[in-house]
Amino acid sequence: MFVGRTSVAGPAVGSCTGGKGARFSVEELYGFTKKPKVTRGHCGKADKTDSKKETKEKGESVLASHILEAARRVMEQRRLEIYLKECDVTMEESGMAYRNLGKSGLRVSCLGLGTWVTFGSQISDEMAESVMTLAYDNGINLFDTAEVYASGRAETTLGNILKKKGWRRSSYVVTTKIYWGGHAETERGLSRKHIIEGLRGSLARLQLEYVDIVFANRSDINAPMEEIVRAMTFVIDQGMAMYWGTSRWNAVEIMEAYSIARQFNLVPPVCEQAEYHYFQREKVELHLPELYHKIGVGAMTWSPLACGILTGKYNNGVPERSRAAMKAYTWLKERLYSDEGKQQLRKVKELHLLADRLNCTPAQLAIAWCLRSQGISSVLLGVSNTEQLLENINSIKVLLQLTPPLVTEIDTLLGNKPQKHKKEVSC
């Protein structure tokens, strides 16, 4: 792959021994071109002095081999960096982990960036660009949006940023969701008409030729399942999407879609988007793992901080510029003041003490807790500034601290671990 590659045993063919542009072997660069000599005593027998010298020389030889090996790795890394730079590819030590999307071959970052609430409404386009740039530079390759987010403005903002940044299209994954597209009766739902027209509208706003995954943004009782699966297969066959998935579907609906796809040789869904956090567990921990093992459907989860509740910002009321203070989220405010909400806030305070013990923030602990399951392909983050994003990205480091005893401690504190119900056996 590399032209003029330096040999490990000696200089590269055609290399010079000096002057401008000279190339040397690793051994020559580090001065290890000769093997150490071993001197013997009388009659070829090694005396005590020679024995000590031989031991010392062996030690030096081992050290030299270690240095050479390290040097070879450094030089190979440097050659690879130069080669990739010529191919317009950069190498970055982001520390990001990647997982397969379900049992498909698509590799996605374990943390993705969502645009719900933030893009096109809560934050400025300049801040959205800063957040996306930071995410991409730190290894996040998954960006999620929907036709309904900010009435399409989220897709427009995302598309403008992607066009401005000029990142290679093959280096990132864009997902969007179809269901609520407009006010007309035919502009919402999962009819063949709206799936195709809705996705075309999304692509126009995103300024993309295709999205990597198109999600059905809820189930539709008015659309036959075969029509939905055929429409999703059509947009994939037309090159408008690579994969399709579901969002907020139950296990029975997903299995029905899979069965129809297999029956008529159509494309089955590969992923389900589901809400998942400390207080929303049953679907992701009980039902989706079974679907993953049976039909390969993965899990992409959202709201790991429960709309900010788990960060502790609502412990002393509702801040003015928080999500719960927005007119469109009065339901969140009502939830906070309910009896269940007050009980959850008390548990959040206890979880904060646990986070302090681990020397991390409550948000990092909550996100790491979501990441602990290998059945989850990616956890979508919703942030309003770069500081929040950096904090959330560092949750990957906290994941290493979530030992089984610690997870058990969290389960005991929450008291809501889902349990599989044993099937009753009739006599």
TORGULO-922923 format. One record per residue (C-alpha): x, z, y; residue in one letter; chain. Coordinates in nm, 4 decimals. Layout:
BEGIN
[[X; Z; Y]; 'a'; 'A']
...
END
This chain:
BEGIN
[[0.0000; 0.0000; 0.0000]; 'm'; 'A']
[[0.2846; 0.0724; 0.2332]; 'f'; 'A']
[[0.5354; -0.1963; 0.3292]; 'v'; 'A']
[[0.9014; -0.0926; 0.3151]; 'g'; 'A']
[[0.8226; 0.2348; 0.1427]; 'r'; 'A']
[[1.1220; 0.4665; 0.1175]; 't'; 'A']
[[1.2390; 0.5425; -0.2335]; 's'; 'A']
[[1.2594; 0.9008; -0.3502]; 'v'; 'A']
[[1.5847; 0.8418; -0.5364]; 'a'; 'A']
[[1.7659; 0.6574; -0.2614]; 'g'; 'A']
[[1.7432; 0.4365; 0.0471]; 'p'; 'A']
[[1.4717; 0.1725; 0.0683]; 'a'; 'A']
[[1.5684; -0.1824; -0.0151]; 'v'; 'A']
[[1.7202; -0.3486; 0.2861]; 'g'; 'A']
[[1.7659; -0.0168; 0.4700]; 's'; 'A']
[[2.0539; 0.0398; 0.7113]; 'c'; 'A']
[[2.2934; 0.3284; 0.7199]; 't'; 'A']
[[2.2884; 0.3670; 1.0949]; 'g'; 'A']
[[2.2018; 0.2112; 1.4252]; 'g'; 'A']
[[1.8629; 0.1541; 1.5867]; 'k'; 'A']
[[1.5779; 0.1219; 1.3413]; 'g'; 'A']
[[1.7806; 0.2668; 1.0527]; 'a'; 'A']
[[1.5887; 0.4092; 0.7558]; 'r'; 'A']
[[1.7120; 0.6800; 0.5231]; 'f'; 'A']
[[1.5956; 0.8386; 0.2035]; 's'; 'A']
[[1.4650; 1.1939; 0.2077]; 'v'; 'A']
[[1.7847; 1.3105; 0.0380]; 'e'; 'A']
[[2.0060; 1.1495; 0.3055]; 'e'; 'A']
[[1.7962; 1.2906; 0.5899]; 'l'; 'A']
[[1.8332; 1.6431; 0.4536]; 'y'; 'A']
[[2.1922; 1.6098; 0.3329]; 'g'; 'A']
[[2.1221; 1.6308; -0.0403]; 'f'; 'A']
[[2.2927; 1.3113; -0.1551]; 't'; 'A']
[[2.5372; 1.4669; -0.3990]; 'k'; 'A']
[[2.4866; 1.6922; -0.6971]; 'k'; 'A']
[[2.6625; 2.0305; -0.6754]; 'p'; 'A']
[[2.9880; 2.0452; -0.8723]; 'k'; 'A']
[[3.0428; 2.3133; -1.1351]; 'v'; 'A']
[[3.4034; 2.4257; -1.1775]; 't'; 'A']
[[3.5168; 2.5702; -1.5096]; 'r'; 'A']
[[3.7893; 2.8181; -1.5946]; 'g'; 'A']
[[4.0741; 2.7711; -1.8444]; 'h'; 'A']
[[4.0004; 2.5719; -2.1616]; 'c'; 'A']
[[3.6697; 2.4598; -2.0145]; 'g'; 'A']
[[3.5287; 2.8156; -2.0239]; 'k'; 'A']
[[3.3557; 2.9540; -1.7173]; 'a'; 'A']
[[3.5046; 3.2772; -1.5890]; 'd'; 'A']
[[3.3050; 3.5494; -1.4096]; 'k'; 'A']
[[3.3781; 3.3990; -1.0684]; 't'; 'A']
[[3.2666; 3.0575; -1.1842]; 'd'; 'A']
[[2.9540; 3.2122; -1.3423]; 's'; 'A']
[[2.8499; 3.3695; -1.0111]; 'k'; 'A']
[[2.9230; 3.0440; -0.8310]; 'k'; 'A']
[[2.7175; 2.8537; -1.0871]; 'e'; 'A']
[[2.4240; 3.0912; -1.0444]; 't'; 'A']
[[2.4460; 3.0528; -0.6677]; 'k'; 'A']
[[2.4650; 2.6757; -0.6962]; 'e'; 'A']
[[2.1605; 2.6719; -0.9270]; 'k'; 'A']
[[1.9685; 2.8764; -0.6710]; 'g'; 'A']
[[2.0712; 2.6365; -0.3972]; 'e'; 'A']
[[1.9715; 2.3438; -0.6171]; 's'; 'A']
[[1.6228; 2.4920; -0.6713]; 'v'; 'A']
[[1.5876; 2.5556; -0.2984]; 'l'; 'A']
[[1.7032; 2.2019; -0.2257]; 'a'; 'A']
[[1.4443; 2.0588; -0.4662]; 's'; 'A']
[[1.1686; 2.2614; -0.2954]; 'h'; 'A']
[[1.2777; 2.1375; 0.0471]; 'i'; 'A']
[[1.2919; 1.7811; -0.0813]; 'l'; 'A']
[[0.9440; 1.8045; -0.2281]; 'e'; 'A']
[[0.8052; 1.9430; 0.0983]; 'a'; 'A']
[[0.9866; 1.6724; 0.2923]; 'a'; 'A']
[[0.8471; 1.4011; 0.0667]; 'r'; 'A']
[[0.4937; 1.5287; 0.1271]; 'r'; 'A']
[[0.5502; 1.5323; 0.5030]; 'v'; 'A']
[[0.6915; 1.1800; 0.5017]; 'm'; 'A']
[[0.4092; 1.0485; 0.2817]; 'e'; 'A']
[[0.1568; 1.2135; 0.5148]; 'q'; 'A']
[[0.3257; 1.0527; 0.8146]; 'r'; 'A']
[[0.3294; 0.7093; 0.6476]; 'r'; 'A']
[[-0.0406; 0.7448; 0.5656]; 'l'; 'A']
[[-0.1226; 0.8469; 0.9223]; 'e'; 'A']
[[0.0620; 0.5415; 1.0597]; 'i'; 'A']
[[-0.1126; 0.3138; 0.8103]; 'y'; 'A']
[[-0.4581; 0.4536; 0.8888]; 'l'; 'A']
[[-0.3913; 0.4332; 1.2626]; 'k'; 'A']
[[-0.3174; 0.0632; 1.2233]; 'e'; 'A']
[[-0.6521; 0.0324; 1.0434]; 'c'; 'A']
[[-0.8265; 0.2273; 1.3249]; 'd'; 'A']
[[-0.8840; 0.5300; 1.1022]; 'v'; 'A']
[[-0.7922; 0.8812; 1.2122]; 't'; 'A']
[[-0.7054; 1.1795; 0.9956]; 'm'; 'A']
[[-0.8239; 1.5186; 1.1133]; 'e'; 'A']
[[-0.7996; 1.8606; 0.9520]; 'e'; 'A']
[[-1.1538; 1.9647; 1.0411]; 's'; 'A']
[[-1.2100; 2.2055; 0.7555]; 'g'; 'A']
[[-1.5589; 2.0597; 0.7086]; 'm'; 'A']
[[-1.6961; 2.0566; 0.3556]; 'a'; 'A']
[[-1.8882; 1.7584; 0.2162]; 'y'; 'A']
[[-2.1509; 1.7458; -0.0543]; 'r'; 'A']
[[-2.3457; 1.4747; -0.2328]; 'n'; 'A']
[[-2.6978; 1.4153; -0.1074]; 'l'; 'A']
[[-2.8832; 1.5256; -0.4172]; 'g'; 'A']
[[-2.7545; 1.3234; -0.7097]; 'k'; 'A']
[[-2.6970; 1.0141; -0.4955]; 's'; 'A']
[[-2.3473; 0.8954; -0.4101]; 'g'; 'A']
[[-2.3896; 0.9610; -0.0367]; 'l'; 'A']
[[-2.1480; 1.2266; 0.0926]; 'r'; 'A']
[[-2.2763; 1.4299; 0.3855]; 'v'; 'A']
[[-2.1217; 1.7182; 0.5784]; 's'; 'A']
[[-2.2590; 2.0539; 0.4660]; 'c'; 'A']
[[-2.3583; 2.1098; 0.8293]; 'l'; 'A']
[[-2.5589; 1.8449; 1.0137]; 'g'; 'A']
[[-2.6679; 1.8193; 1.3762]; 'l'; 'A']
[[-3.0415; 1.8112; 1.4433]; 'g'; 'A']
[[-3.2065; 1.6919; 1.7642]; 't'; 'A']
[[-3.5405; 1.8749; 1.7423]; 'w'; 'A']
[[-3.6333; 2.0481; 2.0737]; 'v'; 'A']
[[-3.2894; 1.9868; 2.2273]; 't'; 'A']
[[-3.2246; 1.6122; 2.2699]; 'f'; 'A']
[[-3.4414; 1.4446; 2.5308]; 'g'; 'A']
[[-3.6051; 1.7687; 2.6464]; 's'; 'A']
[[-3.4259; 2.1063; 2.6431]; 'q'; 'A']
[[-3.0728; 1.9866; 2.7235]; 'i'; 'A']
[[-2.9329; 1.7145; 2.9493]; 's'; 'A']
[[-2.8011; 1.3865; 2.8138]; 'd'; 'A']
[[-2.4510; 1.4908; 2.9256]; 'e'; 'A']
[[-2.4702; 1.8109; 2.7219]; 'm'; 'A']
[[-2.6124; 1.6183; 2.4260]; 'a'; 'A']
[[-2.3093; 1.3885; 2.4386]; 'e'; 'A']
[[-2.0695; 1.6845; 2.4545]; 's'; 'A']
[[-2.2391; 1.8485; 2.1571]; 'v'; 'A']
[[-2.2351; 1.5285; 1.9508]; 'm'; 'A']
[[-1.8717; 1.4577; 2.0333]; 't'; 'A']
[[-1.7685; 1.8094; 1.9337]; 'l'; 'A']
[[-1.9692; 1.7828; 1.6124]; 'a'; 'A']
[[-1.8136; 1.4485; 1.5165]; 'y'; 'A']
[[-1.4617; 1.5684; 1.6012]; 'd'; 'A']
[[-1.5142; 1.8691; 1.3738]; 'n'; 'A']
[[-1.6167; 1.6620; 1.0738]; 'g'; 'A']
[[-1.9963; 1.6635; 1.1054]; 'i'; 'A']
[[-2.1123; 1.3195; 0.9933]; 'n'; 'A']
[[-2.4883; 1.3768; 0.9730]; 'l'; 'A']
[[-2.7214; 1.3370; 1.2730]; 'f'; 'A']
[[-3.0930; 1.3950; 1.2239]; 'd'; 'A']
[[-3.3830; 1.2938; 1.4483]; 't'; 'A']
[[-3.7479; 1.1790; 1.4311]; 'a'; 'A']
[[-3.9840; 0.9415; 1.6070]; 'e'; 'A']
[[-4.1912; 1.2369; 1.7286]; 'v'; 'A']
[[-3.9057; 1.4385; 1.8852]; 'y'; 'A']
[[-3.9623; 1.4422; 2.2619]; 'a'; 'A']
[[-4.1993; 1.1456; 2.2123]; 's'; 'A']
[[-3.9103; 0.9199; 2.1100]; 'g'; 'A']
[[-3.6654; 1.0326; 2.3799]; 'r'; 'A']
[[-3.4512; 1.2180; 2.1229]; 'a'; 'A']
[[-3.3908; 0.8920; 1.9365]; 'e'; 'A']
[[-3.3152; 0.7130; 2.2633]; 't'; 'A']
[[-3.0634; 0.9789; 2.3677]; 't'; 'A']
[[-2.8981; 0.9757; 2.0259]; 'l'; 'A']
[[-2.8779; 0.5961; 2.0273]; 'g'; 'A']
[[-2.7270; 0.5818; 2.3765]; 'n'; 'A']
[[-2.4569; 0.8313; 2.2793]; 'i'; 'A']
[[-2.3689; 0.6467; 1.9579]; 'l'; 'A']
[[-2.3411; 0.3193; 2.1491]; 'k'; 'A']
[[-2.1255; 0.4761; 2.4207]; 'k'; 'A']
[[-1.8898; 0.6514; 2.1786]; 'k'; 'A']
[[-1.8366; 0.3378; 1.9709]; 'g'; 'A']
[[-1.7718; 0.5271; 1.6479]; 'w'; 'A']
[[-1.7509; 0.3168; 1.3336]; 'r'; 'A']
[[-2.1019; 0.2859; 1.1925]; 'r'; 'A']
[[-1.9679; 0.3497; 0.8442]; 's'; 'A']
[[-1.8279; 0.6905; 0.9481]; 's'; 'A']
[[-2.1566; 0.8725; 1.0153]; 'y'; 'A']
[[-2.5071; 0.9151; 0.8755]; 'v'; 'A']
[[-2.8232; 0.8855; 1.0864]; 'v'; 'A']
[[-3.1598; 1.0039; 0.9572]; 't'; 'A']
[[-3.5005; 0.9739; 1.1174]; 't'; 'A']
[[-3.8527; 1.0742; 1.0209]; 'k'; 'A']
[[-4.1775; 0.8779; 1.0315]; 'i'; 'A']
[[-4.5314; 1.0110; 1.0676]; 'y'; 'A']
[[-4.6302; 1.0861; 1.4292]; 'w'; 'A']
[[-4.5483; 0.7728; 1.6258]; 'g'; 'A']
[[-4.8173; 0.7457; 1.8915]; 'g'; 'A']
[[-5.1735; 0.8230; 1.9958]; 'h'; 'A']
[[-5.3502; 0.5321; 1.8262]; 'a'; 'A']
[[-5.4958; 0.5844; 1.4806]; 'e'; 'A']
[[-5.2615; 0.3228; 1.3337]; 't'; 'A']
[[-4.9531; 0.4773; 1.4997]; 'e'; 'A']
[[-4.9400; 0.7805; 1.2766]; 'r'; 'A']
[[-4.9478; 0.8583; 0.9079]; 'g'; 'A']
[[-4.7755; 0.6961; 0.6121]; 'l'; 'A']
[[-4.9609; 0.3680; 0.5810]; 's'; 'A']
[[-4.7470; 0.0665; 0.4968]; 'r'; 'A']
[[-4.8178; -0.0574; 0.8503]; 'k'; 'A']
[[-4.6892; 0.2546; 1.0246]; 'h'; 'A']
[[-4.3886; 0.3111; 0.7972]; 'i'; 'A']
[[-4.2621; -0.0407; 0.8711]; 'i'; 'A']
[[-4.3597; -0.0587; 1.2382]; 'e'; 'A']
[[-4.2607; 0.3028; 1.3033]; 'g'; 'A']
[[-3.9150; 0.2514; 1.1570]; 'l'; 'A']
[[-3.8692; -0.0681; 1.3588]; 'r'; 'A']
[[-3.9532; 0.1303; 1.6715]; 'g'; 'A']
[[-3.7025; 0.4008; 1.5757]; 's'; 'A']
[[-3.4286; 0.1432; 1.5175]; 'l'; 'A']
[[-3.4972; -0.0098; 1.8592]; 'a'; 'A']
[[-3.4649; 0.3285; 2.0298]; 'r'; 'A']
[[-3.1555; 0.4163; 1.8265]; 'l'; 'A']
[[-3.0060; 0.0712; 1.8920]; 'q'; 'A']
[[-2.9089; 0.0519; 1.5250]; 'l'; 'A']
[[-2.9559; -0.2122; 1.2583]; 'e'; 'A']
[[-3.0430; 0.0521; 1.0001]; 'y'; 'A']
[[-3.0728; 0.4256; 0.9418]; 'v'; 'A']
[[-2.9087; 0.5830; 0.6407]; 'd'; 'A']
[[-3.2152; 0.7853; 0.5416]; 'i'; 'A']
[[-3.5784; 0.7515; 0.6494]; 'v'; 'A']
[[-3.7952; 1.0554; 0.5790]; 'f'; 'A']
[[-4.1712; 1.0762; 0.5408]; 'a'; 'A']
[[-4.2269; 1.3591; 0.7900]; 'n'; 'A']
[[-4.5075; 1.5234; 0.5899]; 'r'; 'A']
[[-4.7439; 1.4120; 0.3157]; 's'; 'A']
[[-5.0462; 1.1978; 0.3993]; 'd'; 'A']
[[-5.3692; 1.2497; 0.2055]; 'i'; 'A']
[[-5.5099; 0.9288; 0.3564]; 'n'; 'A']
[[-5.2339; 0.7050; 0.2162]; 'a'; 'A']
[[-5.2129; 0.6285; -0.1581]; 'p'; 'A']
[[-4.8796; 0.7416; -0.3007]; 'm'; 'A']
[[-4.8089; 0.3984; -0.4469]; 'e'; 'A']
[[-4.8473; 0.2440; -0.0996]; 'e'; 'A']
[[-4.5990; 0.4945; 0.0466]; 'i'; 'A']
[[-4.3385; 0.4337; -0.2252]; 'v'; 'A']
[[-4.3777; 0.0559; -0.2025]; 'r'; 'A']
[[-4.3400; 0.0654; 0.1781]; 'a'; 'A']
[[-4.0278; 0.2801; 0.1551]; 'm'; 'A']
[[-3.8841; 0.0445; -0.1061]; 't'; 'A']
[[-3.9614; -0.2499; 0.1224]; 'f'; 'A']
[[-3.7728; -0.1079; 0.4245]; 'v'; 'A']
[[-3.4752; -0.0371; 0.1972]; 'i'; 'A']
[[-3.4852; -0.3878; 0.0494]; 'd'; 'A']
[[-3.5010; -0.5291; 0.4037]; 'q'; 'A']
[[-3.1853; -0.3380; 0.5020]; 'g'; 'A']
[[-3.3657; -0.1129; 0.7506]; 'm'; 'A']
[[-3.2652; 0.2005; 0.5567]; 'a'; 'A']
[[-3.0265; 0.2956; 0.2770]; 'm'; 'A']
[[-3.2312; 0.5763; 0.1203]; 'y'; 'A']
[[-3.5633; 0.7486; 0.1715]; 'w'; 'A']
[[-3.6684; 1.1081; 0.1429]; 'g'; 'A']
[[-3.9495; 1.3511; 0.2077]; 't'; 'A']
[[-4.0019; 1.6317; 0.4558]; 's'; 'A']
[[-4.2348; 1.9261; 0.3993]; 'r'; 'A']
[[-4.3704; 1.7808; 0.0758]; 'w'; 'A']
[[-4.4501; 2.0079; -0.2168]; 'n'; 'A']
[[-4.2962; 1.9689; -0.5612]; 'a'; 'A']
[[-4.6062; 1.8038; -0.7108]; 'v'; 'A']
[[-4.6100; 1.5341; -0.4400]; 'e'; 'A']
[[-4.2396; 1.4624; -0.4821]; 'i'; 'A']
[[-4.2793; 1.4341; -0.8598]; 'm'; 'A']
[[-4.5722; 1.1949; -0.8108]; 'e'; 'A']
[[-4.3630; 0.9718; -0.5832]; 'a'; 'A']
[[-4.0773; 0.9770; -0.8352]; 'y'; 'A']
[[-4.3074; 0.8914; -1.1269]; 's'; 'A']
[[-4.4618; 0.5967; -0.9409]; 'i'; 'A']
[[-4.1156; 0.4695; -0.8468]; 'a'; 'A']
[[-4.0059; 0.4793; -1.2104]; 'r'; 'A']
[[-4.3308; 0.3235; -1.3338]; 'q'; 'A']
[[-4.3120; 0.0216; -1.1012]; 'f'; 'A']
[[-3.9322; -0.0074; -1.0741]; 'n'; 'A']
[[-3.9325; 0.1057; -0.7092]; 'l'; 'A']
[[-3.6890; 0.3266; -0.5155]; 'v'; 'A']
[[-3.7493; 0.7030; -0.5618]; 'p'; 'A']
[[-3.6861; 0.9671; -0.2922]; 'p'; 'A']
[[-3.3404; 1.1279; -0.2933]; 'v'; 'A']
[[-3.3911; 1.4311; -0.0689]; 'c'; 'A']
[[-3.6455; 1.6792; 0.0633]; 'e'; 'A']
[[-3.6140; 1.8371; 0.4083]; 'q'; 'A']
[[-3.7372; 2.1957; 0.4023]; 'a'; 'A']
[[-3.7364; 2.5019; 0.6253]; 'e'; 'A']
[[-3.4980; 2.7654; 0.4937]; 'y'; 'A']
[[-3.3789; 3.1006; 0.6255]; 'h'; 'A']
[[-3.3932; 3.4731; 0.5439]; 'y'; 'A']
[[-3.7726; 3.4826; 0.5716]; 'f'; 'A']
[[-3.8562; 3.1423; 0.4179]; 'q'; 'A']
[[-3.7115; 3.1225; 0.0689]; 'r'; 'A']
[[-3.9495; 3.0381; -0.2151]; 'e'; 'A']
[[-3.9544; 2.6572; -0.1946]; 'k'; 'A']
[[-3.5773; 2.6102; -0.1592]; 'v'; 'A']
[[-3.4777; 2.8756; -0.4111]; 'e'; 'A']
[[-3.7434; 2.8216; -0.6796]; 'l'; 'A']
[[-3.8994; 2.4750; -0.6629]; 'h'; 'A']
[[-3.6298; 2.2441; -0.5263]; 'l'; 'A']
[[-3.3559; 2.3439; -0.7747]; 'p'; 'A']
[[-3.5906; 2.2426; -1.0564]; 'e'; 'A']
[[-3.6497; 1.9037; -0.8911]; 'l'; 'A']
[[-3.2760; 1.8605; -0.8424]; 'y'; 'A']
[[-3.1994; 1.9143; -1.2105]; 'h'; 'A']
[[-3.4948; 1.7059; -1.3337]; 'k'; 'A']
[[-3.4939; 1.4046; -1.0993]; 'i'; 'A']
[[-3.1894; 1.4493; -0.8735]; 'g'; 'A']
[[-3.3700; 1.5260; -0.5464]; 'v'; 'A']
[[-3.1441; 1.7180; -0.3079]; 'g'; 'A']
[[-3.2279; 1.9668; -0.0339]; 'a'; 'A']
[[-3.1541; 1.9242; 0.3366]; 'm'; 'A']
[[-3.2652; 2.2387; 0.5163]; 't'; 'A']
[[-3.3552; 2.3100; 0.8781]; 'w'; 'A']
[[-3.4111; 2.6113; 1.1043]; 's'; 'A']
[[-3.1405; 2.8339; 0.9461]; 'p'; 'A']
[[-3.1780; 3.0751; 1.2397]; 'l'; 'A']
[[-3.5602; 3.0801; 1.2262]; 'a'; 'A']
[[-3.5947; 2.9252; 1.5735]; 'c'; 'A']
[[-3.3393; 3.1713; 1.7113]; 'g'; 'A']
[[-3.4995; 3.4890; 1.5754]; 'i'; 'A']
[[-3.1985; 3.5655; 1.3553]; 'l'; 'A']
[[-2.9533; 3.5519; 1.6462]; 't'; 'A']
[[-3.1057; 3.8684; 1.7952]; 'g'; 'A']
[[-3.1984; 3.7126; 2.1284]; 'k'; 'A']
[[-3.5609; 3.8201; 2.0795]; 'y'; 'A']
[[-3.4806; 4.1797; 1.9858]; 'n'; 'A']
[[-3.5668; 4.3025; 2.3357]; 'n'; 'A']
[[-3.8380; 4.0546; 2.4300]; 'g'; 'A']
[[-3.8599; 3.6818; 2.5085]; 'v'; 'A']
[[-3.5893; 3.5504; 2.7458]; 'p'; 'A']
[[-3.7095; 3.3080; 3.0152]; 'e'; 'A']
[[-3.5247; 2.9966; 2.8982]; 'r'; 'A']
[[-3.5592; 3.0569; 2.5250]; 's'; 'A']
[[-3.7602; 2.8372; 2.2903]; 'r'; 'A']
[[-4.0369; 3.0960; 2.2571]; 'a'; 'A']
[[-4.0877; 3.0815; 2.6348]; 'a'; 'A']
[[-4.1651; 2.7063; 2.6267]; 'm'; 'A']
[[-4.5328; 2.6025; 2.6512]; 'k'; 'A']
[[-4.5160; 2.3944; 2.3337]; 'a'; 'A']
[[-4.3935; 2.6973; 2.1345]; 'y'; 'A']
[[-4.6556; 2.9619; 2.2075]; 't'; 'A']
[[-4.6957; 2.9896; 1.8294]; 'w'; 'A']
[[-4.3413; 3.1257; 1.8107]; 'l'; 'A']
[[-4.4147; 3.3872; 2.0754]; 'k'; 'A']
[[-4.7296; 3.4943; 1.8894]; 'e'; 'A']
[[-4.5310; 3.5159; 1.5696]; 'r'; 'A']
[[-4.2750; 3.7460; 1.7318]; 'l'; 'A']
[[-4.5443; 3.9872; 1.8503]; 'y'; 'A']
[[-4.7283; 3.9948; 1.5182]; 's'; 'A']
[[-4.6856; 4.2834; 1.2746]; 'd'; 'A']
[[-4.4873; 4.0598; 1.0402]; 'e'; 'A']
[[-4.2669; 3.9463; 1.3289]; 'g'; 'A']
[[-4.1915; 4.3023; 1.4361]; 'k'; 'A']
[[-4.0955; 4.3921; 1.0798]; 'q'; 'A']
[[-3.8654; 4.0907; 1.0626]; 'q'; 'A']
[[-3.6955; 4.1895; 1.3891]; 'l'; 'A']
[[-3.6230; 4.5339; 1.2435]; 'r'; 'A']
[[-3.4536; 4.3711; 0.9461]; 'k'; 'A']
[[-3.2613; 4.1402; 1.1797]; 'v'; 'A']
[[-3.1087; 4.4469; 1.3490]; 'k'; 'A']
[[-2.9912; 4.5754; 1.0093]; 'e'; 'A']
[[-2.8425; 4.2355; 0.9289]; 'l'; 'A']
[[-2.6527; 4.2501; 1.2577]; 'h'; 'A']
[[-2.4777; 4.5645; 1.1342]; 'l'; 'A']
[[-2.3791; 4.3762; 0.8186]; 'l'; 'A']
[[-2.2416; 4.0902; 1.0290]; 'a'; 'A']
[[-2.0334; 4.3371; 1.2315]; 'd'; 'A']
[[-1.8894; 4.4669; 0.9063]; 'r'; 'A']
[[-1.7853; 4.1129; 0.8117]; 'l'; 'A']
[[-1.6415; 4.0531; 1.1596]; 'n'; 'A']
[[-1.8709; 3.7567; 1.2242]; 'c'; 'A']
[[-2.1768; 3.6849; 1.4366]; 't'; 'A']
[[-2.5338; 3.7195; 1.3019]; 'p'; 'A']
[[-2.5797; 3.3438; 1.3377]; 'a'; 'A']
[[-2.2698; 3.2708; 1.1301]; 'q'; 'A']
[[-2.3854; 3.5059; 0.8564]; 'l'; 'A']
[[-2.7333; 3.3495; 0.8501]; 'a'; 'A']
[[-2.5965; 2.9935; 0.8243]; 'i'; 'A']
[[-2.3372; 3.0881; 0.5617]; 'a'; 'A']
[[-2.6163; 3.2541; 0.3629]; 'w'; 'A']
[[-2.8028; 2.9208; 0.3628]; 'c'; 'A']
[[-2.4884; 2.7330; 0.2564]; 'l'; 'A']
[[-2.4223; 2.9612; -0.0407]; 'r'; 'A']
[[-2.6395; 2.7462; -0.2691]; 's'; 'A']
[[-2.4718; 2.4323; -0.4026]; 'q'; 'A']
[[-2.8181; 2.2813; -0.4474]; 'g'; 'A']
[[-2.8352; 2.2437; -0.0693]; 'i'; 'A']
[[-2.6736; 1.9206; 0.0460]; 's'; 'A']
[[-2.6692; 2.0013; 0.4178]; 's'; 'A']
[[-2.7973; 2.2584; 0.6666]; 'v'; 'A']
[[-2.9190; 2.1107; 0.9970]; 'l'; 'A']
[[-2.8131; 2.2924; 1.3142]; 'l'; 'A']
[[-3.0016; 2.2976; 1.6425]; 'g'; 'A']
[[-2.7818; 2.3931; 1.9393]; 'v'; 'A']
[[-2.8156; 2.3693; 2.3163]; 's'; 'A']
[[-2.4456; 2.3886; 2.4097]; 'n'; 'A']
[[-2.0958; 2.3427; 2.2693]; 't'; 'A']
[[-2.0280; 2.7175; 2.2431]; 'e'; 'A']
[[-2.3202; 2.7610; 2.0040]; 'q'; 'A']
[[-2.2045; 2.4649; 1.7971]; 'l'; 'A']
[[-1.8500; 2.6008; 1.7605]; 'l'; 'A']
[[-1.9891; 2.9378; 1.6582]; 'e'; 'A']
[[-2.2132; 2.7756; 1.3974]; 'n'; 'A']
[[-1.9375; 2.5537; 1.2570]; 'i'; 'A']
[[-1.7237; 2.8615; 1.1919]; 'n'; 'A']
[[-1.9931; 2.9869; 0.9551]; 's'; 'A']
[[-1.8115; 2.7835; 0.6876]; 'i'; 'A']
[[-1.5335; 3.0444; 0.6961]; 'k'; 'A']
[[-1.7869; 3.3254; 0.6466]; 'v'; 'A']
[[-1.9153; 3.1528; 0.3331]; 'l'; 'A']
[[-1.6002; 3.2654; 0.1491]; 'l'; 'A']
[[-1.6944; 3.6289; 0.2142]; 'q'; 'A']
[[-2.0383; 3.6025; 0.0526]; 'l'; 'A']
[[-1.9510; 3.7587; -0.2807]; 't'; 'A']
[[-2.2262; 3.8249; -0.5384]; 'p'; 'A']
[[-2.2378; 4.1983; -0.4502]; 'p'; 'A']
[[-2.2795; 4.1126; -0.0813]; 'l'; 'A']
[[-2.5574; 3.8607; -0.1551]; 'v'; 'A']
[[-2.7296; 4.1259; -0.3655]; 't'; 'A']
[[-2.7000; 4.3686; -0.0735]; 'e'; 'A']
[[-2.8675; 4.1154; 0.1574]; 'i'; 'A']
[[-3.1428; 4.0542; -0.0975]; 'd'; 'A']
[[-3.2071; 4.4276; -0.1201]; 't'; 'A']
[[-3.2206; 4.4560; 0.2591]; 'l'; 'A']
[[-3.4633; 4.1627; 0.2899]; 'l'; 'A']
[[-3.6730; 4.2627; -0.0088]; 'g'; 'A']
[[-3.8176; 3.9127; -0.0476]; 'n'; 'A']
[[-3.6125; 3.7401; -0.3164]; 'k'; 'A']
[[-3.8431; 3.4899; -0.4931]; 'p'; 'A']
[[-3.9115; 3.5644; -0.8574]; 'q'; 'A']
[[-4.0071; 3.3169; -1.1254]; 'k'; 'A']
[[-4.3415; 3.4018; -1.2793]; 'h'; 'A']
[[-4.3323; 3.4194; -1.6564]; 'k'; 'A']
[[-4.5842; 3.1932; -1.8210]; 'k'; 'A']
[[-4.8454; 3.3850; -2.0132]; 'e'; 'A']
[[-4.8501; 3.3018; -2.3808]; 'v'; 'A']
[[-5.2015; 3.2940; -2.5291]; 's'; 'A']
[[-5.2467; 3.4343; -2.8778]; 'c'; 'A']
END
